[in-house]
């Protein structure tokens, strides 16, 4: 019998020959595991190799979640055993760096939770637009004794300043779209009813322009603003070294027991639950 086809957790859809949309679809919570990383890597490679593409929009097919944190119940070695990518970075940060450098415009359409890896994808995109009513962004990792791995320590200070970056990373708190806009975390927070139309109109407009001009403008902005790969690598190494610390394992286990990675309150109010872990640790 032929091997079963693995479900598509990431899908690439063509709007026009120059405009693509990537659908993030790993229900019920859009968690990131090794298979997701492999699939999104294939899609980024396809985008890099298609000279027609000028714009790509990342969006979610899962209600309530843009893209979520790592799957803590997945086999950790399945992720770390994925070969390094063309940048020489490990698989997940390689995907993010290649997306940021690609000669096309990437836009995150954020409706629902963008936590951990989801925030990292949004930061790797060239622009991000969030639903004012229905978007949350966060890095909860420090709250469970882990260092984020996909480059937010390198990217956030460059987009919002050192103090605000530390507020986001060290508070481990959920940040609504209006505050995310104020901090510079996203380009704009838009009323939910206007979000899709705005992003589609912007993507369509950019896709009508000359690719050479788009790619070279982005390249020069990148040269002025992007962190070097060594900073991304340092964050990944710190993350990998932190996830197996006893303190981290204990806190992650406690969150899993309270409903992490299951639809419900622990995922909906992750910042609150992480904060409660911190208070318990003071006893």
HUGI-V609506 format. One record per helix or strand of 3 or more residues. SS is the DSSP state (hx for helix, st for strand). FROM is the first residue (numbers start at 0). TO is the last residue. If there is no record, write none. Layout:
# HUGI-V609506
ss | from | to
SS | FROM | TO
SS | FROM | TO
This chain:
# HUGI-V609506
ss | from | to
st | 9 | 15
st | 18 | 23
hx | 33 | 47
st | 54 | 59
st | 64 | 66
hx | 75 | 79
hx | 90 | 100
st | 104 | 114
hx | 116 | 123
st | 126 | 137
hx | 140 | 143
hx | 151 | 159
hx | 161 | 170
hx | 176 | 182
st | 187 | 189
hx | 191 | 206
hx | 210 | 224
hx | 228 | 241
hx | 245 | 256
hx | 264 | 267
hx | 269 | 279
